[in-house]
Every structure is written in C-alpha cells, then in structure tokens.
Amino acid sequence: MSALEREADLERNIRVEQVRLVFLGMKNSLYLGVTLALLLVMVLYDNERHTRLLGWLAMVVAGRLLCVGYARWALRRGVEQDNALRLIVHMGVIKAFEGLAWGLLAWIAMGQASLPEQLLVMASLAGVGSNAVSLLAPVFPLYFSMQSMLLLTINSKLWVIGDPTFRMLALGCALYVAGQVGQALLAQRASRRSIALRFENLELVERLRGVSEQAEQARIKAEEANLAKSKFLAAASHDLRQPVHAQELFLEVLARSDLSDDQHKVLNNARVASQASAEMLNTLLDFSRIEAGVITPRRCVFQLQPLLNKLANELGGLADAKGIVYRSRETHLAVNSDPALLERILRNLITNAIRYTETGGLLVACRKRGERVSIEVIDTGIGIDARQQREIFREFHQLGNPERDRLKGLGLGLAITDGLVRSLGHGLSLVSEPGRGSIFRVLLPLARSDFSEDVRDLMGGPALPSGLLQGLRVLVIEDDASLRMGMLQLLAEWGCDCRTVEGLDEALAEVGEWSVQLLVSDYRLREHLTGAEVIARAREAAGRELPALIITGDTAPERLREAHDSGVPLLHKPVSPAQLYRTMVDLSGVRQDRYAHVESCP
C-alpha cells in the first residue's frame, strides 16, 4: 500500500470514528431535548397559540425520536468505511428537519409574545445551537445542516417582522452562529487529531506486539537451537567417551607389559594423544555440568602456594616451549574455596594467557584486598578489545582462531571459568588493552587460620601405592563389550577379583551367589535402565548397602542431574586409571595413615 493509499485509508477510518462518536452522543440525548420543548410549551401556552405550540412540540419530538432511533439503528448495524458517508447524508437530513422544527418556535413567539417570553425563546434557541456545537462538531456537515436551517428559520421571522430592532437581532444571530461555526471547526480538528493519535498509538502497539512476537519466536528458536546443541554435544560426547575410556584402560594394561624401548615410546605417544582427547571431552563435561547446575563446591581453608607451585610445575613447560617467561610470586595467604574447582579456574586462565602471548610472558600473583584475596593472571599477550570483553566468556567464542584449530582449544575455557566462579560465589574481572596484554582477577574470601597444610591429595597428587586393592571382589556392570574387557584386565592387574555383567538380571544373579564388595556400573544401560537403578536393586538383593561407583559418558544436563541426585559417587568417562584406582581405594575403605589427615579439607 502506497503512502497516499495509507493516508486515504486513515482519513476514512477517522471519519468512521467521528460518526460513531456523534451517534453515541445522540443515542442518549432523547430526554433532554424533549424536556426543554415541554417546558417552553408550558411557559408560552395560551388559548391563541396552543394549537401551533402543540404542533411545534409534535415536530420537535418527532425529529428527536427520528434522530435517536436512526443513531441507535446505525450503531447496531455498525458504522463502516463503506456506509459512513451514507449515514452522514441521512442524519444530515434529519438534523436539518430538527433545525427547522426548533426554528419554527420563533414564528410562534417572536413579535407576538411578551418581551420576557421572547427573550426566553431566543435564549433557548441559542442554547440549542450551542448544544449542537458540542454534540455534532466532530462531523461538521451534521452541525452545519442543523445550524444553518435553524438560523435561516429564525432570521426569516425576524426579518419579516420589519422592525429595525428585530432586524438588528437577526444580524446578531448571524454573527453568533458564525462564531459557533468557528468553534465547531476547531472542535472537529481537535477530535480528528485525537482520533488520529489513537490510531497511531494502536498502530504502534500493534507494531510493538509484532516485534515482541518476533523477539519471542527468536528467543524460542534460540532456546531450541541451544537445546539441540546441548543434546548433540551430549550424544557426541557420550559416544566418543566410550572408546576413549576403553583406550585408556587398554593402554594402562599395555603399560604394565614387557615392552621394548621403541614400543614404550610409541605407547607414550599414544597415551599423550589419548589424554589430549580426554582433556577435550572433560572440557565439554565441565560445560555440561555447569549447564546442569550439578556442581557442588566442597569448600575448605587451604594455603594458595602449594596450588600455585603445582600449576607452575605443570604449565611452566608450555611457556618455555613458546619462549615466554612464566613467573609466580610466593604468597603466604590462605583462602576459603574448593581447591579442585579453583585449580580448574586458574588452569584455564593461565593456559589462555600462554596461548595468546607470543612475546614477554605472564605473572601469577596474589594480593590481599581487605577481607578478600585477589589472584591475578597478568600477561603481555594480544589483549582484548573492549567490545569483545563480554563475548569471550560466551561458549565456543575464540579470538584469532577462525579456522577452529583444535590445538587452540574449543572456546569453552573462559565460559567454564565464568560458570565455576559463579558456582563458588567468587568474583571475576578483566582489564585488557589490545596490544598491551590482559589482567584476569579472581576475588575470593581470605582465610587466616585452620587451613590444611597439604592439599596435594585433593589436586591429583602422588599416586597411591599399589597392592591396596588386592583381593577386592568387584562386580562391573557395563553393556559395552570392549569396556568390560578393559575393566576386567585392568582390575585383574591391580589384584582385584573381578566379574563383569551386561545388565540387571546377571547382576542380581552374581550378587545372590557371590559376596560382592564393590559395584562399578555404567550409568546408561540397556532396556532403559540406569546404573543408579541397578545399584539400588543389587543392594536390595544383597540386603546391605554395598559400596558402589557409577562411571558415565553421558553429559546431557538432565542426565547429570539424575546421576547427581542418585547419591552414588560418579566418575566421568574417560576415567584415568589413577583416578579410578584412588576412588576405588576410597570406596573400599582401604586408606593408609598418610592420607587420613586430608579429611580436614574434604
């Protein structure tokens, strides 16, 4: 629709609203006009004029009834663009008749009645004209048809009388009506502006509703896309975790075999590649755990320096390989946090700093700020533009990696860091300038005493000595044949008495005839069963609370919540043999004295 067509359509709509407005006013105006006419008849009534007065009253009442009746009929039928003009014409004829009827009162009273009666008549007719301005002005043709007929009828009588005074009165009536016409035109314009503004507001509301609906649809599509992405990542992650986990188990078994030096080199390279795959999958797992809301911080008070030393020892080599400097300032400060999660946060920040620094280096330092500690990772890297500083915490967002080089990660590190910081209730800030480097600050509570002197065991410290699982009777419930074989061989190497089954029925049979000491189950099993359900049934069959462990490759947020709510300890594939060994030692109750003191930081 062109601009001219839209303008014409708007004018037609305004006309419809004006007609509807006037007709609504007429609909309820019956009694006022009739009452005024009756009062005038009562005042002017005498034997000489009674016939003409009654005839005049009949005309006024007929005109009023006709006007009100037609208005109500039109409103019931509906005022539309295609009938508005016709309604105006019809009502215009009726209003002209009304003007004629009211004006005829001048022919009855003027020049014949007493002066007070004549003044009353002229005042009453002036009031009728004024009322017409307020009632009919929005549709000016209706006002003009009535007022012109009223004026013509009154002035014709005044002129016919022939008295100069009455002719001056006729001139005054004309000037009075001219002033009212001006007021009526102003009232019509005001009503038009008001109605046009209402239409504009309605159009604006409709546009806003359309924009809101589009935004809502976009939000729904975005949520659906995000859900589809999460489901895809969870499915892909689960399917990839199975062979990588089996590979870890077989490589650990192979490492315990008699191999030549060359074979050991090949094996080490294979383990490095396997660990790189596991690291990527664990990154996806961390992201899924944050989305699922199943991360439960295990806070304790501990000194920061052992953690900083550990990170420097493990990540300093990456900096050396790039020819940049890695420095870490000594600190005596202790904090209240989850050491494992804090290590993950700092590892992500430090790895990120190394990745994006080509010259110079990075510094890890701690500062006391009131009752808090600020851990700062400062680098001389490429820096981050202010417009990008919020985006870098969004998942899969990377700077300077349009080709998605897998060596540069998945773009989840800072998103995971932000989620972990929020889970711990800590603060995270960034100050950066392109070409000058960046400063990431983690703000966490300061602790002054009662800290654990040694948190190495919580952060993947030295491996437990071998032989602690000798003779432990373990039942493995796994529906993947390669994983059953890998677990069987690895647990046998550790001295366990191990049996493997595929599902619930076999597990119940083994529990019934064999004194199981530890259950290890996959989470997603066949026949739509979960490891938590199978463990519960096995415990019920055994009549005791068997120690149990769930190992899963599932990273879907809802699956993580289900597994978390089961209350059974949970490990995620691919599980490193060292992690599996330590967890089984913990669950089986075999602990040496040198590990018992770690309980102060659970």
C-alpha positions in Angstrom: 0.0 0.0 0.0 1.4 3.4 -1.1 1.7 6.4 1.2 -1.3 8.1 -0.5 -3.4 5.0 -0.1 -2.5 4.7 3.6 -3.3 8.3 4.1 -6.7 7.9 2.4 -7.4 4.8 4.5 -6.6 6.7 7.7 -9.0 9.5 6.7 -11.8 7.0 6.1 -11.1 5.4 9.5 -11.1 8.7 11.2 -14.5 9.6 9.6 -15.9 6.3 10.8 -14.8 7.0 14.4 -16.2 10.6 14.2 -19.6 9.3 13.0 -19.6 6.7 15.8 -18.7 9.3 18.4 -21.5 11.6 17.3 -24.1 8.8 17.0 -23.2 7.6 20.5 -23.9 11.1 21.8 -27.3 11.2 20.0 -28.2 7.8 21.3 -28.6 9.2 24.9 -30.0 12.7 24.1 -33.7 12.0 23.8 -34.9 13.2 27.1 -33.1 16.5 27.4 -34.4 17.9 24.1 -38.0 16.7 24.8 -37.9 18.1 28.3 -36.8 21.5 27.1 -39.6 21.6 24.5 -42.2 20.7 27.1 -41.1 23.5 29.4 -41.2 26.0 26.6 -44.8 24.9 25.7 -45.9 25.2 29.3 -44.4 28.8 29.6 -45.8 30.0 26.2 -49.1 28.2 26.3 -52.3 30.3 25.9 -55.6 29.9 24.1 -54.5 31.7 21.0 -51.2 29.8 20.4 -52.0 26.4 21.9 -52.7 24.7 18.5 -49.5 26.0 17.0 -47.4 25.1 20.1 -48.7 21.6 20.2 -48.0 21.2 16.5 -44.5 22.5 17.1 -44.0 20.2 20.1 -45.0 17.2 17.9 -42.4 18.2 15.2 -39.6 18.6 17.8 -40.4 15.3 19.5 -40.7 13.6 16.1 -37.3 15.0 15.0 -35.7 13.9 18.3 -37.2 10.4 18.1 -36.1 10.1 14.5 -32.6 11.3 15.3 -32.2 9.0 18.3 -33.8 6.0 16.6 -31.6 6.3 13.5 -28.4 6.7 15.6 -29.2 3.5 17.6 -30.1 1.6 14.4 -26.9 2.7 12.7 -24.8 1.7 15.7 -26.4 -1.7 15.9 -25.7 -2.3 12.2 -22.2 -1.0 12.5 -20.5 2.1 11.2 -18.0 1.1 8.5 -16.0 2.8 5.8 -18.4 1.8 3.1 -21.5 3.2 4.8 -20.2 6.2 6.8 -20.9 8.8 4.1 -24.4 7.4 3.6 -25.1 7.6 7.3 -23.9 11.2 7.4 -26.2 12.2 4.5 -29.2 10.5 6.1 -28.5 12.1 9.5 -27.9 15.4 7.9 -31.4 15.4 6.5 -32.8 14.5 10.0 -30.7 17.3 11.7 -32.0 19.8 9.1 -35.5 18.8 9.9 -34.7 19.3 13.6 -33.2 22.7 12.9 -36.4 23.6 11.1 -38.6 22.4 13.9 -36.7 24.3 16.6 -36.6 27.4 14.4 -40.4 27.4 13.9 -40.7 28.4 17.6 -39.6 31.9 16.5 -42.5 32.1 14.1 -44.9 31.3 17.0 -43.4 33.6 19.7 -41.3 36.4 18.2 -43.2 39.7 17.7 -46.3 38.3 19.4 -45.4 37.1 22.9 -44.3 39.3 25.8 -40.8 40.6 26.0 -39.7 38.1 28.7 -41.2 35.2 26.7 -39.4 36.4 23.5 -36.1 36.6 25.5 -36.7 33.1 26.8 -37.3 31.8 23.3 -34.2 33.4 21.9 -32.1 32.1 24.9 -33.5 28.6 24.5 -32.8 28.6 20.7 -29.2 29.9 21.4 -28.8 27.0 23.9 -30.0 24.5 21.3 -27.4 25.9 18.9 -24.6 25.8 21.5 -25.5 22.2 22.3 -25.2 21.3 18.7 -21.6 22.5 18.7 -20.6 20.1 21.5 -22.7 17.2 20.1 -22.3 17.5 16.3 -18.9 19.3 15.8 -16.9 16.1 15.1 -19.0 15.6 12.0 -19.2 19.2 10.8 -21.8 18.6 8.0 -24.3 17.4 10.6 -23.8 20.5 12.7 -23.9 22.8 9.6 -27.1 21.3 8.3 -28.9 21.8 11.6 -27.5 25.2 12.5 -28.0 26.7 9.0 -31.6 25.5 8.9 -32.2 26.9 12.5 -30.6 30.2 11.7 -32.5 30.5 8.4 -35.8 29.8 10.0 -35.3 32.2 12.9 -33.8 35.1 10.9 -36.6 34.8 8.3 -39.1 35.5 11.0 -37.1 38.4 12.5 -36.7 39.9 9.1 -40.4 39.5 8.2 -41.5 41.4 11.4 -40.0 44.5 9.7 -39.0 46.2 13.0 -35.3 47.6 12.8 -34.7 46.2 16.2 -35.6 42.7 15.2 -33.5 43.0 12.0 -30.6 44.0 14.2 -31.3 40.9 16.3 -31.2 38.8 13.1 -27.8 40.3 12.3 -26.7 39.5 15.8 -27.9 35.9 15.4 -25.9 35.5 12.2 -22.8 36.8 13.9 -23.4 34.5 16.9 -23.8 31.4 14.6 -20.6 32.5 12.7 -18.7 32.4 15.9 -20.2 29.0 16.7 -19.2 27.7 13.3 -15.6 28.7 14.1 -15.8 26.8 17.4 -17.3 23.8 15.6 -14.4 23.7 13.1 -11.9 23.9 15.9 -13.7 21.1 17.8 -13.7 19.0 14.6 -10.0 19.4 14.1 -9.3 18.6 17.8 -11.4 15.4 17.5 -9.7 14.4 14.3 -6.2 14.9 16.0 -7.3 12.9 19.0 -8.7 10.0 16.9 -5.6 10.1 14.6 -3.4 9.9 17.6 -5.3 7.0 18.9 -4.9 5.2 15.6 -1.2 5.9 15.6 -1.0 4.5 19.2 -2.9 1.4 18.1 -0.5 1.0 15.1 2.5 1.5 17.4 1.1 -1.1 19.9 0.5 -3.5 17.0 4.0 -3.0 15.8 5.4 -3.5 19.2 3.3 -6.6 19.6 4.7 -7.8 16.2 8.2 -7.0 17.3 7.6 -8.7 20.7 6.2 -11.8 19.0 9.2 -11.9 16.6 11.5 -11.5 19.6 9.7 -14.2 21.4 9.9 -16.5 18.4 13.6 -15.7 18.1 14.1 -16.5 21.8 12.2 -19.8 21.4 14.3 -20.7 18.3 17.5 -19.7 20.2 16.5 -21.9 23.2 15.6 -24.7 20.8 18.9 -24.3 19.0 20.8 -24.2 22.3 18.9 -27.3 23.5 19.7 -29.1 20.2 23.3 -28.1 20.5 23.4 -29.4 24.1 21.8 -32.7 23.1 24.2 -33.1 20.2 27.2 -32.3 22.3 25.9 -34.7 25.0 25.3 -37.5 22.5 28.6 -37.0 20.6 30.4 -36.7 23.9 28.9 -39.9 25.2 29.6 -41.9 22.1 33.2 -40.6 22.0 33.8 -41.2 25.7 33.1 -44.9 25.4 36.1 -45.8 23.0 38.4 -43.2 24.6 37.7 -44.7 28.1 38.3 -48.2 26.7 41.5 -47.0 25.1 42.8 -45.6 28.5 42.1 -48.9 30.2 43.9 -50.9 27.5 46.9 -48.5 27.4 47.2 -48.9 31.1 47.2 -52.7 30.8 49.7 -52.4 27.9 52.0 -50.2 30.0 52.3 -53.0 32.6 53.5 -55.4 29.9 57.1 -56.1 28.9 57.8 -53.7 26.1 61.0 -52.6 24.2 62.2 -49.0 24.4 60.7 -48.2 20.9 57.4 -49.7 22.0 57.4 -47.6 25.1 58.0 -44.5 23.0 55.0 -45.4 20.8 52.9 -46.2 23.9 53.8 -42.9 25.5 52.8 -41.0 22.3 49.5 -42.9 22.2 48.9 -42.0 25.8 49.6 -38.3 25.1 47.1 -38.4 22.3 44.6 -40.2 24.4 45.0 -37.7 27.2 44.5 -34.8 24.8 41.2 -36.4 23.6 40.2 -36.9 27.2 41.0 -33.3 28.1 38.7 -32.0 25.3 35.9 -34.3 26.4 36.4 -33.2 30.0 36.1 -29.6 28.9 32.7 -30.4 27.3 31.8 -32.2 30.6 32.6 -29.2 32.7 30.4 -27.1 30.5 27.6 -29.6 30.7 27.9 -29.8 34.5 27.6 -26.0 34.8 24.6 -26.0 32.5 23.0 -28.8 34.6 23.7 -27.0 37.8 25.1 -30.1 39.5 28.5 -28.6 40.6 28.6 -28.7 44.4 31.6 -26.8 45.7 33.5 -28.6 48.5 34.9 -25.6 50.4 37.7 -25.8 52.9 40.5 -23.5 54.1 43.9 -24.0 52.5 47.1 -22.2 51.6 47.5 -21.0 48.0 51.2 -21.6 47.5 51.0 -25.4 47.0 48.4 -24.9 44.3 50.4 -22.2 42.6 53.5 -24.4 42.7 51.6 -27.3 41.2 50.3 -25.1 38.3 53.8 -23.6 37.7 55.3 -27.1 37.5 52.7 -28.4 35.1 52.2 -25.3 32.9 55.6 -23.7 33.0 56.8 -26.1 30.3 54.1 -24.8 27.9 55.5 -21.2 28.4 59.1 -22.4 27.9 58.1 -24.1 24.7 56.8 -20.8 23.3 59.9 -18.9 24.5 57.9 -16.7 27.0 58.5 -16.3 30.8 56.3 -17.8 33.4 56.6 -16.2 36.8 54.7 -16.9 40.0 55.1 -14.8 43.1 55.4 -16.5 46.5 52.4 -16.0 48.9 51.6 -16.9 52.4 47.9 -16.2 52.0 45.2 -18.8 52.7 41.7 -18.8 51.2 38.3 -20.5 51.7 37.3 -22.2 48.5 37.1 -25.5 46.7 40.7 -26.3 45.8 39.8 -28.6 42.8 37.5 -26.0 41.2 39.9 -23.1 41.9 42.6 -25.1 40.3 40.4 -25.6 37.2 39.7 -21.8 37.1 43.4 -20.8 37.4 44.5 -23.5 34.9 42.0 -22.2 32.3 43.2 -18.6 32.9 46.9 -19.5 32.8 46.5 -21.7 29.7 44.6 -19.0 28.0 47.4 -16.4 28.8 50.1 -18.7 27.4 48.0 -19.4 24.3 47.6 -15.7 23.4 51.1 -14.5 24.4 53.9 -14.5 21.9 56.5 -12.3 23.5 57.2 -11.3 27.1 55.4 -13.6 29.5 52.9 -13.9 32.3 52.8 -13.4 36.0 50.6 -15.2 38.6 50.3 -13.1 41.7 48.1 -12.8 44.9 47.2 -9.7 46.7 45.3 -9.1 49.9 42.3 -6.7 49.4 40.6 -6.2 52.7 38.9 -9.5 53.7 39.4 -10.9 50.2 42.3 -12.3 48.1 42.8 -11.3 44.5 44.5 -13.9 42.4 45.8 -12.2 39.2 46.9 -13.7 36.0 48.8 -10.9 34.1 50.1 -11.4 30.5 51.7 -9.4 27.8 49.6 -11.0 25.1 47.5 -9.7 22.2 44.9 -8.1 24.6 41.2 -7.9 24.1 39.2 -5.1 22.6 36.5 -3.6 24.9 33.8 -4.7 22.6 35.0 -8.3 22.9 35.5 -8.4 26.6 31.9 -9.7 27.4 31.8 -12.0 24.4 34.9 -14.0 25.4 33.0 -15.5 28.3 30.4 -16.9 25.8 30.7 -20.6 24.9 32.7 -21.5 21.7 33.9 -17.9 21.3 37.6 -17.7 20.4 39.8 -14.8 19.5 42.1 -15.2 16.5 41.0 -18.8 15.6 38.6 -18.5 12.6 39.9 -21.8 11.2 39.0 -23.6 14.5 42.4 -25.1 15.1 41.8 -27.8 17.7 45.3 -27.1 19.2 43.8 -23.8 20.3 41.0 -25.5 22.3 37.3 -25.5 21.9 36.5 -21.9 23.0 34.9 -23.1 26.3 37.7 -22.3 28.8 36.5 -18.9 29.8 32.9 -19.8 29.7 33.7 -22.7 32.1 35.8 -20.4 34.2 32.9 -17.9 34.5 30.5 -20.6 35.4 32.8 -22.1 38.1 33.5 -18.7 39.6 29.7 -18.1 39.9 29.2 -21.5 41.4 31.7 -20.7 44.1 30.3 -17.2 44.7 33.7 -15.6 43.8 34.3 -12.6 41.6 35.9 -12.5 38.2 37.1 -9.3 36.4 39.1 -8.4 33.3 41.2 -5.4 32.4 42.7 -5.5 28.9 44.0 -3.3 26.1 44.7 -4.5 22.6 48.5 -5.0 22.0 49.2 -4.4 25.7 48.0 -7.6 27.4 45.3 -8.6 29.9 44.8 -9.0 33.6 42.3 -11.5 34.9 41.4 -11.3 38.6 39.7 -13.9 40.7 38.4 -12.5 44.0 37.8 -15.0 46.8 37.5 -15.0 50.6 40.6 -14.6 52.8 41.2 -17.2 55.5 43.5 -16.6 58.4 43.9 -20.0 60.2 42.7 -23.6 60.4 43.9 -24.5 56.9 45.1 -27.8 55.7 48.9 -28.0 55.4 48.7 -30.4 52.4 46.1 -30.4 49.7 48.2 -32.4 47.2 45.9 -35.4 47.5 42.9 -33.3 46.5 44.7 -31.9 43.5 45.8 -35.2 41.9 49.0 -35.6 44.0 51.2 -38.6 44.0 49.6 -42.0 43.2 48.6 -44.3 46.0 50.9 -47.3 46.4 50.0 -50.5 44.5 48.5 -53.5 46.2 45.8 -51.7 48.1 43.0 -53.4 46.1 44.5 -56.9 46.3 41.6 -59.5 46.6 38.8 -56.9 46.4 35.7 -58.5 44.9 34.4 -56.1 42.3 31.3 -56.5 40.1 31.4 -54.4 36.9 28.0 -53.7 35.2 28.7 -52.5 31.6 26.9 -53.1 28.4 29.8 -52.3 26.1 31.9 -55.4 25.5 35.2 -53.6 24.9 34.8 -51.7 28.2 34.0 -54.9 30.1 37.2 -56.5 28.7 39.3 -53.4 29.5 38.0 -53.2 33.1 38.4 -56.9 33.6 42.1 -56.8 32.5 42.9 -53.6 34.4 41.3 -54.7 37.7 43.0 -58.0 37.4 46.4 -56.2 37.1 45.5 -54.4 40.3 44.9 -57.7 42.1 41.1 -57.4 42.2 38.8 -60.5 41.9 36.6 -59.0 39.2 33.5 -60.2 37.4 31.6 -58.4 34.6 28.0 -58.5 33.6 25.8 -56.7 30.9 22.7 -55.9 32.8 20.3 -56.1 35.8 19.4 -59.8 35.7 23.0 -61.0 35.6 24.0 -58.5 38.3 21.3 -59.8 40.6 22.4 -63.4 40.0 26.0 -62.5 40.8 25.0 -60.7 44.0 22.9 -63.6 45.1 25.7 -66.2 44.7 28.9 -64.1 45.3 29.9 -61.9 48.1 30.5 -58.6 46.2 32.5 -55.9 48.0 32.2 -53.1 45.4 29.8 -52.4 42.5 31.0 -50.4 39.4 28.3 -49.6 36.9 27.9 -47.6 33.7 25.0 -45.1 34.0 23.1 -45.7 30.8 22.4 -49.4 30.4 20.1 -51.4 28.1 16.4 -51.7 28.5 16.3 -48.0 29.5 17.8 -48.8 32.9 20.3 -46.6 34.7 23.2 -47.6 36.8 21.6 -46.0 39.9 18.5 -48.2 39.4 20.6 -51.4 39.0 22.7 -50.5 42.1 19.6 -49.9 44.2 18.2 -53.3 43.1 21.5 -55.0 43.7 21.7 -53.5 47.2 18.2 -54.7 47.9 19.0 -58.2 46.8 22.2 -58.2 48.9 20.4 -56.9 51.9 23.1 -54.4 52.7 24.4 -51.0 51.5 27.1 -52.2 49.0 29.8 -49.6 48.2 29.1 -48.5 44.6 30.5 -46.3 41.9 28.9 -45.0 38.7 31.0 -44.3 35.6 29.2 -42.5 32.8 30.0 -41.0 29.4 26.7 -39.1 29.4 27.0 -35.3 29.6 23.3 -34.2 28.9 22.4 -31.8 31.7 19.3 -33.7 32.7 21.2 -37.0 32.9 23.9 -35.3 35.0 21.2 -34.1 37.4 19.6 -37.6 37.6 23.0 -39.2 38.3 23.9 -36.5 40.8 20.6 -36.9 42.7 21.1 -40.7 43.0 23.7 -40.1 45.8 26.1 -42.7 44.3 29.7 -41.4 43.6 30.1 -40.5 40.0 33.1 -40.6 37.6 33.0 -39.4 34.0 34.5 -41.2 31.1 37.2 -41.3 30.1 38.4 -42.0 33.6 42.2 -42.0 34.1 43.4 -45.3 35.7 45.0 -43.3 38.6 41.6 -41.6 39.3 39.7 -44.9 39.1 42.3 -46.6 41.4 42.1 -43.8 44.0 38.3 -43.7 44.0 38.1 -47.5 44.4 40.6 -47.4 47.3 38.5 -44.7 49.0 35.2 -46.6 48.5 36.6 -49.9 49.6 37.7 -48.4 52.9 41.4 -49.1 52.3 43.3 -45.9 53.4 46.8 -45.5 54.7 47.6 -43.3 57.6 49.4 -40.8 55.5 46.2 -39.9 53.7 43.9 -39.7 56.7 44.9 -36.1 57.6 43.5 -34.8 54.3 40.0 -35.2 55.8 40.2 -31.6 57.1 39.6 -30.5 53.5 37.0 -33.0 52.1 
